[in-house]
Amino acid sequence: MPGWLNSWLSRSSRVAAAPVSVADARAAEADFQAGNVFLQSGRLDEAANRFRAAFERDPAHANAHANLGAVLRDRGQAQLAQAQLEIALRLDAGIAQAAVNLAFIHIDRREWQQAAPLFRQALAANPRQPDVQYWLGNALMGIGDAVEARKAYLAAVRMQTGHVKARWGAVMAQLPAVALGATEQEQALNAFARELDSLKKWLLVHRPQDAFMAVGAQQPYYLAYIEANHRERLGKYGGICASLMDDWARQVGVPKPVAAAAKRQRVGIVSAHIQNHSVWNAITRGWVAHLDLQRFELQLFHTGNERDAETEWAARRVSRLHHGLGDWTAWAKAISDEHFDVLIYPEVGMDSTTTRLASLRLAPHQWASWGHPVTTGLPTIDAYLSAEAFEPEGAQQHYTERLISLPRLGCACRTFNTGAREIDLADWRIGPDDRILLCPGVAFKYAPRDDPLLVEVARRCRPCKLVFFSTPDDFKAALLERRLRTAFAQSGLQFDDCVRFIPWQPQDRFFGLLRRADVVLDSAGFSGFNTTMQAIECDAPIVAWDGKFMRGRFAAAILRELGLGEWVVNSVADFADRAESLCTDTVLRRDVQRRIRENKHRLFSDKGVVDELAAHLQAAQAAA
């Protein structure tokens, strides 16, 4: 029987709607209780039929709707479950478990804004629920509200001191998605390091057997968006992850990895994004397209839920694509059983399953790449695949792994060849005389330190609109807008005269915006690779920031590869100068567009990069 039904199987309640006879009310209650009996014995079809019969006799029988919703959710019928659970909560808002079940349906869809109020509703009905507090924290982290998430995690710990995942979450929630000031970011780094040390000591003292379940449950994702060398911090974090997962591996007897003596070198790629996604488009697809399958037996482990035309293309290309295996333990066994020579994780730090798997030793050689562009910190990852064009001098000191810098941009991404769709800027109150300066990064790419840069660009390029993107009820974008409004006001500029936040656009409309833009502004400190490559495909001029770390150098690397290094800068004054010149000098802008158009072919489908990757793969096997 599903555990999340236990708390109210014996309970019944009815809220008056249309009048119901005493006989019907009694019959409805009998059906409801019979449904519970069937449910306890695992006879779900009969249970569902009895719950339906109960509310057909008595439409106000809230628990019958709630229990049917729970059964439907357990059977994977999320849409039908949602309808029943919503009815139950309209009839009786105090059915805590119905609110929790409905919240989890939204969690599965990553609909954090809808999930959080439902967890709060469940807690209002029954405050002593540490797991619900924990999941409220997760939903709030999904929204980007680290402050409230910390409160929820700590509330769970106060109720249940051994709640390892809540303790873990509280450490990760030290890192704000969008800081309101530079001081907040600096304090966050110190708080993260301090709380991580405290967690490590607590784990050593208490040694909870289920501590491995915390690994990947929340991750220090936003650490990468603070421009600093995180090798030491992530090394400590990675050490804890690997230690806990090693404890689990020894408990269940995961065998030591031994490569198969196969004719072709066996290579596994583990990713949550074997579909149309930025990691796939930038990195993984090129490997799948260009690795010589006569020399390599290539298998993909698609740990994510989505499947699309790109997934199907990949399945036809490789020896085998694994998908839908269940929880991470099933993935670990499947990978271990294949006896790979090399296992590659294109992104570590974006997904709980891949983080747990990467924290295990499942192959003799395990590599990561820049899908999440910062060191993993994991002692189980031996090498990090980056690119010569991305890395500054002395870059090895930024990584716990051995750094492998592939030639040029280090990837073989293809053009999208998307037709640009014309857009009506008036829809967003952008006038015909406004210069368009696209700021295509997600909100958390813009650090407080860089607000003066954006203000100065706006001052110099007026009349203009700096165009940012957001979704409805986007908490992170709202924080960024709030911070920018303050920065503009302090500089004597009218925010609404200079800035627009518009909805994220489908690719054809985004391409239309890129072709209309006077200039694309790189996000300093955490650049955008895919957005820059799309801008280049549309011949859009770019001003790039020369970051200190790989993650801040994507646009700069792309422009340098095109011979446009003069558009890479590292000061506010120079950044504003370049943006102003592109906005005001039509001849110059057209010349830059011409140079992009004539040279951009060299950036795409770079098979030579994959040949170099193949050489590194075979060198690893030879050294074994």
Secondary structure, DSSP 8 states (H G I E B T S, - for coil): --GGGGGGTT-------S---HHHHHHHHHHHHHHHHHHHTT-HHHHHHHHHHHHHH-TT-HHHHHHHHHHHHHTT-HHHHHHHHHHHHHH-TT-HHHHHHHHHHHHHTT-HHHHHHHHHHHHHH----HHHHHHHHHHHHHHT-HHHHHHHHHHHHHH-TT-HHHHHHHHHTTS-SS-SSHHHHHHHHHHHHHHHHHHHHHHHHH--TTGGGGTTTS--GGGGGS-S--HHHHHHHHHHHHHHHHHHHHHHT---------SSEEEEEEES--SSSHHIIIIIHHHHHHS-TTTEEEEEEE-SS---HHHHHHHHHSSEEEE---SHHHHHHHHHHH--SEEEES-SSS-HHHHHHHTS--SSEEEEETTS-S----TT--EEEEETTT--TTGGGG-SSEEEEESTTS--------------GGGGT--TT-EEEE--S-GGGS-GGGHHHHHHHHHHH-SEEEEEEE-TT-HHHHHHHHHHHHHHHHTT--HHHHEEEEE---HHHHHHHHHH-SEEE--TTS--HHHHHHHHHTT--EEEE--SSGGG-HHHHHHHHTT-GGGEE-SHHHHHHHHHHHHH-HHHHHHHHHHHHHHGGGGS--HHHHHHHHHHHHHHHHH-
